[in-house]
Amino acid sequence: MKTNYNITSYCHIKNNHISLNGSVIFSEVHTSFSEFIKAAYKDQNTKYSKFFKMDNLSKLAFLAADVLLKNQNLDLEKDNNIALVFSNKASSLDTDVIHQKAIQHKDNYFPSPAVFVYTLPNICLGEISIKYKLYTENSFFIFERFNAEHLFTYTNSLLATHKAESVLCGWVELEEENYEAFLYLVSKKEGDKEFNKQNIITLYNT
């Protein structure tokens, strides 16, 4: 199916590397996710006071979005009609486990609200929306695996019905030390990649 839209930019975060549009912009060797994401935050000059209070899934999603959107040189007063369509397999399981352990601890009758608030995967969308002043539609889907067909169809519908001028979408998965983020931005602007299912799959597997 041919559309009038293009993939204007894309970002990967996995295996202690961050790449933007196919080029590695940051890497760390032999480090934990916690150490990696902290170093990446500093290296990319990401500025968001709540970053270190987030759960790991939100840190991963937020950093990938920030790397990608900063590259667009957005005017936050004008270029904020960007919808968010994210997905993963594990939902917020990583944080759910931490919350459950706190509940089961015999000396802890009041689990931390700061942990509980992240027991929904779409909280990361809220953090991104706050940073970039986005008031458009956002959705977080749970799939058994990366679902390019659904992301393509849903994104195309948002753009075709003028509910958004651009859509930031993709896959953000994290369970303990296993993590992967793949985000891409779709709009009518010029881009090297036409927005279609095959190009989404190709970029995801790059």
Contacts in CASP RR format, 6 or more apart in sequence:
PFRMAT RR
TARGET T0000
AUTHOR 0000-0000-0000
METHOD contacts of the structure
MODEL  1
MKTNYNITSYCHIKNNHISLNGSVIFSEVHTSFSEFIKAAYKDQNTKYSK
FFKMDNLSKLAFLAADVLLKNQNLDLEKDNNIALVFSNKASSLDTDVIHQ
KAIQHKDNYFPSPAVFVYTLPNICLGEISIKYKLYTENSFFIFERFNAEH
LFTYTNSLLATHKAESVLCGWVELEEENYEAFLYLVSKKEGDKEFNKQNI
ITLYNT
1 156 0 8 1.000
1 196 0 8 1.000
1 197 0 8 1.000
2 194 0 8 1.000
2 196 0 8 1.000
3 156 0 8 1.000
3 159 0 8 1.000
3 194 0 8 1.000
3 195 0 8 1.000
3 196 0 8 1.000
4 188 0 8 1.000
5 156 0 8 1.000
5 159 0 8 1.000
5 186 0 8 1.000
5 187 0 8 1.000
5 188 0 8 1.000
5 194 0 8 1.000
5 195 0 8 1.000
6 186 0 8 1.000
6 187 0 8 1.000
6 188 0 8 1.000
6 189 0 8 1.000
6 190 0 8 1.000
6 191 0 8 1.000
6 192 0 8 1.000
6 193 0 8 1.000
6 194 0 8 1.000
6 195 0 8 1.000
7 184 0 8 1.000
7 185 0 8 1.000
7 186 0 8 1.000
7 191 0 8 1.000
7 192 0 8 1.000
7 193 0 8 1.000
7 194 0 8 1.000
7 195 0 8 1.000
7 199 0 8 1.000
7 200 0 8 1.000
7 203 0 8 1.000
8 72 0 8 1.000
8 166 0 8 1.000
8 185 0 8 1.000
8 186 0 8 1.000
8 187 0 8 1.000
8 189 0 8 1.000
8 190 0 8 1.000
8 191 0 8 1.000
9 20 0 8 1.000
9 21 0 8 1.000
9 68 0 8 1.000
9 71 0 8 1.000
9 72 0 8 1.000
9 184 0 8 1.000
9 185 0 8 1.000
10 20 0 8 1.000
10 21 0 8 1.000
10 22 0 8 1.000
10 68 0 8 1.000
10 182 0 8 1.000
10 183 0 8 1.000
10 184 0 8 1.000
10 185 0 8 1.000
10 203 0 8 1.000
11 18 0 8 1.000
11 19 0 8 1.000
11 20 0 8 1.000
11 21 0 8 1.000
11 64 0 8 1.000
11 65 0 8 1.000
11 67 0 8 1.000
11 68 0 8 1.000
11 181 0 8 1.000
11 182 0 8 1.000
11 183 0 8 1.000
11 184 0 8 1.000
12 18 0 8 1.000
12 19 0 8 1.000
12 22 0 8 1.000
12 64 0 8 1.000
12 180 0 8 1.000
12 181 0 8 1.000
12 182 0 8 1.000
12 206 0 8 1.000
13 19 0 8 1.000
13 40 0 8 1.000
13 60 0 8 1.000
13 63 0 8 1.000
13 64 0 8 1.000
13 67 0 8 1.000
13 179 0 8 1.000
13 180 0 8 1.000
13 181 0 8 1.000
14 179 0 8 1.000
14 180 0 8 1.000
14 181 0 8 1.000
16 27 0 8 1.000
16 28 0 8 1.000
16 29 0 8 1.000
16 30 0 8 1.000
16 31 0 8 1.000
16 36 0 8 1.000
17 24 0 8 1.000
17 26 0 8 1.000
17 27 0 8 1.000
18 24 0 8 1.000
18 25 0 8 1.000
18 26 0 8 1.000
18 27 0 8 1.000
18 40 0 8 1.000
18 44 0 8 1.000
18 63 0 8 1.000
18 64 0 8 1.000
18 67 0 8 1.000
19 25 0 8 1.000
20 67 0 8 1.000
20 68 0 8 1.000
20 71 0 8 1.000
21 71 0 8 1.000
22 206 0 8 1.000
25 44 0 8 1.000
25 67 0 8 1.000
26 39 0 8 1.000
26 40 0 8 1.000
26 43 0 8 1.000
26 44 0 8 1.000
28 35 0 8 1.000
28 36 0 8 1.000
28 39 0 8 1.000
28 40 0 8 1.000
31 39 0 8 1.000
32 177 0 8 1.000
33 56 0 8 1.000
33 174 0 8 1.000
33 176 0 8 1.000
33 177 0 8 1.000
33 179 0 8 1.000
34 56 0 8 1.000
37 56 0 8 1.000
37 59 0 8 1.000
37 60 0 8 1.000
37 63 0 8 1.000
38 52 0 8 1.000
40 46 0 8 1.000
40 63 0 8 1.000
41 51 0 8 1.000
41 59 0 8 1.000
41 63 0 8 1.000
44 63 0 8 1.000
44 66 0 8 1.000
44 67 0 8 1.000
44 70 0 8 1.000
46 62 0 8 1.000
46 63 0 8 1.000
46 66 0 8 1.000
46 67 0 8 1.000
48 62 0 8 1.000
48 66 0 8 1.000
48 127 0 8 1.000
48 131 0 8 1.000
50 127 0 8 1.000
51 59 0 8 1.000
51 62 0 8 1.000
53 114 0 8 1.000
54 62 0 8 1.000
54 118 0 8 1.000
54 124 0 8 1.000
54 127 0 8 1.000
55 92 0 8 1.000
55 94 0 8 1.000
55 95 0 8 1.000
55 98 0 8 1.000
55 115 0 8 1.000
55 118 0 8 1.000
55 123 0 8 1.000
56 94 0 8 1.000
56 95 0 8 1.000
56 174 0 8 1.000
56 179 0 8 1.000
57 88 0 8 1.000
57 92 0 8 1.000
57 94 0 8 1.000
57 95 0 8 1.000
57 118 0 8 1.000
57 121 0 8 1.000
57 124 0 8 1.000
57 172 0 8 1.000
57 174 0 8 1.000
58 118 0 8 1.000
58 123 0 8 1.000
58 124 0 8 1.000
58 127 0 8 1.000
60 124 0 8 1.000
60 172 0 8 1.000
60 174 0 8 1.000
60 179 0 8 1.000
60 181 0 8 1.000
61 86 0 8 1.000
61 124 0 8 1.000
61 125 0 8 1.000
61 127 0 8 1.000
61 128 0 8 1.000
61 172 0 8 1.000
61 181 0 8 1.000
61 183 0 8 1.000
62 124 0 8 1.000
62 127 0 8 1.000
62 128 0 8 1.000
62 131 0 8 1.000
63 181 0 8 1.000
64 172 0 8 1.000
64 181 0 8 1.000
64 182 0 8 1.000
64 183 0 8 1.000
65 84 0 8 1.000
65 128 0 8 1.000
65 132 0 8 1.000
65 168 0 8 1.000
65 183 0 8 1.000
66 128 0 8 1.000
66 131 0 8 1.000
68 168 0 8 1.000
68 183 0 8 1.000
68 184 0 8 1.000
68 185 0 8 1.000
69 82 0 8 1.000
69 132 0 8 1.000
69 168 0 8 1.000
69 185 0 8 1.000
72 79 0 8 1.000
72 185 0 8 1.000
74 80 0 8 1.000
74 132 0 8 1.000
76 132 0 8 1.000
76 133 0 8 1.000
77 133 0 8 1.000
80 132 0 8 1.000
80 133 0 8 1.000
80 134 0 8 1.000
80 135 0 8 1.000
80 136 0 8 1.000
81 136 0 8 1.000
81 164 0 8 1.000
81 165 0 8 1.000
81 166 0 8 1.000
82 132 0 8 1.000
82 134 0 8 1.000
82 136 0 8 1.000
82 164 0 8 1.000
82 165 0 8 1.000
82 166 0 8 1.000
82 167 0 8 1.000
82 168 0 8 1.000
82 185 0 8 1.000
83 134 0 8 1.000
83 136 0 8 1.000
83 137 0 8 1.000
83 138 0 8 1.000
83 155 0 8 1.000
83 158 0 8 1.000
83 163 0 8 1.000
83 164 0 8 1.000
83 166 0 8 1.000
83 167 0 8 1.000
83 168 0 8 1.000
84 125 0 8 1.000
84 128 0 8 1.000
84 129 0 8 1.000
84 134 0 8 1.000
84 136 0 8 1.000
84 137 0 8 1.000
84 138 0 8 1.000
84 139 0 8 1.000
84 167 0 8 1.000
84 168 0 8 1.000
84 169 0 8 1.000
85 138 0 8 1.000
85 139 0 8 1.000
85 141 0 8 1.000
85 151 0 8 1.000
85 154 0 8 1.000
85 155 0 8 1.000
85 158 0 8 1.000
85 167 0 8 1.000
85 168 0 8 1.000
85 169 0 8 1.000
85 170 0 8 1.000
86 121 0 8 1.000
86 122 0 8 1.000
86 124 0 8 1.000
86 125 0 8 1.000
86 138 0 8 1.000
86 139 0 8 1.000
86 140 0 8 1.000
86 141 0 8 1.000
86 169 0 8 1.000
86 170 0 8 1.000
86 171 0 8 1.000
86 172 0 8 1.000
86 183 0 8 1.000
87 140 0 8 1.000
87 141 0 8 1.000
87 142 0 8 1.000
87 143 0 8 1.000
87 146 0 8 1.000
87 147 0 8 1.000
87 150 0 8 1.000
87 151 0 8 1.000
87 169 0 8 1.000
87 170 0 8 1.000
87 171 0 8 1.000
87 172 0 8 1.000
88 121 0 8 1.000
88 140 0 8 1.000
88 142 0 8 1.000
88 143 0 8 1.000
88 171 0 8 1.000
88 172 0 8 1.000
88 173 0 8 1.000
88 174 0 8 1.000
89 142 0 8 1.000
89 143 0 8 1.000
89 144 0 8 1.000
89 145 0 8 1.000
89 173 0 8 1.000
90 173 0 8 1.000
90 174 0 8 1.000
90 175 0 8 1.000
91 121 0 8 1.000
91 142 0 8 1.000
92 118 0 8 1.000
92 119 0 8 1.000
92 120 0 8 1.000
92 121 0 8 1.000
92 123 0 8 1.000
93 175 0 8 1.000
94 174 0 8 1.000
94 175 0 8 1.000
94 176 0 8 1.000
95 115 0 8 1.000
95 118 0 8 1.000
95 119 0 8 1.000
96 119 0 8 1.000
98 115 0 8 1.000
99 111 0 8 1.000
99 115 0 8 1.000
99 116 0 8 1.000
99 119 0 8 1.000
102 108 0 8 1.000
102 111 0 8 1.000
102 112 0 8 1.000
102 115 0 8 1.000
103 111 0 8 1.000
117 123 0 8 1.000
121 140 0 8 1.000
121 142 0 8 1.000
122 138 0 8 1.000
122 139 0 8 1.000
122 140 0 8 1.000
124 140 0 8 1.000
124 172 0 8 1.000
125 138 0 8 1.000
125 140 0 8 1.000
126 138 0 8 1.000
128 134 0 8 1.000
128 168 0 8 1.000
129 135 0 8 1.000
129 138 0 8 1.000
136 163 0 8 1.000
136 164 0 8 1.000
137 158 0 8 1.000
137 163 0 8 1.000
137 164 0 8 1.000
139 154 0 8 1.000
141 147 0 8 1.000
141 150 0 8 1.000
141 154 0 8 1.000
143 150 0 8 1.000
146 171 0 8 1.000
146 182 0 8 1.000
146 204 0 8 1.000
148 197 0 8 1.000
148 200 0 8 1.000
148 201 0 8 1.000
148 204 0 8 1.000
149 197 0 8 1.000
151 169 0 8 1.000
151 170 0 8 1.000
151 200 0 8 1.000
152 195 0 8 1.000
152 196 0 8 1.000
152 197 0 8 1.000
152 200 0 8 1.000
154 169 0 8 1.000
155 167 0 8 1.000
155 169 0 8 1.000
155 186 0 8 1.000
155 195 0 8 1.000
156 195 0 8 1.000
158 164 0 8 1.000
158 167 0 8 1.000
159 165 0 8 1.000
159 166 0 8 1.000
159 167 0 8 1.000
159 186 0 8 1.000
159 187 0 8 1.000
159 188 0 8 1.000
165 187 0 8 1.000
165 188 0 8 1.000
166 185 0 8 1.000
166 186 0 8 1.000
166 187 0 8 1.000
166 189 0 8 1.000
167 185 0 8 1.000
167 186 0 8 1.000
167 187 0 8 1.000
168 183 0 8 1.000
168 184 0 8 1.000
168 185 0 8 1.000
168 186 0 8 1.000
169 183 0 8 1.000
169 184 0 8 1.000
169 186 0 8 1.000
170 182 0 8 1.000
170 183 0 8 1.000
170 184 0 8 1.000
171 180 0 8 1.000
171 181 0 8 1.000
171 182 0 8 1.000
171 183 0 8 1.000
171 204 0 8 1.000
172 180 0 8 1.000
172 181 0 8 1.000
172 182 0 8 1.000
172 183 0 8 1.000
173 179 0 8 1.000
173 180 0 8 1.000
173 181 0 8 1.000
174 180 0 8 1.000
182 203 0 8 1.000
182 204 0 8 1.000
184 200 0 8 1.000
184 203 0 8 1.000
186 195 0 8 1.000
193 199 0 8 1.000
193 203 0 8 1.000
END
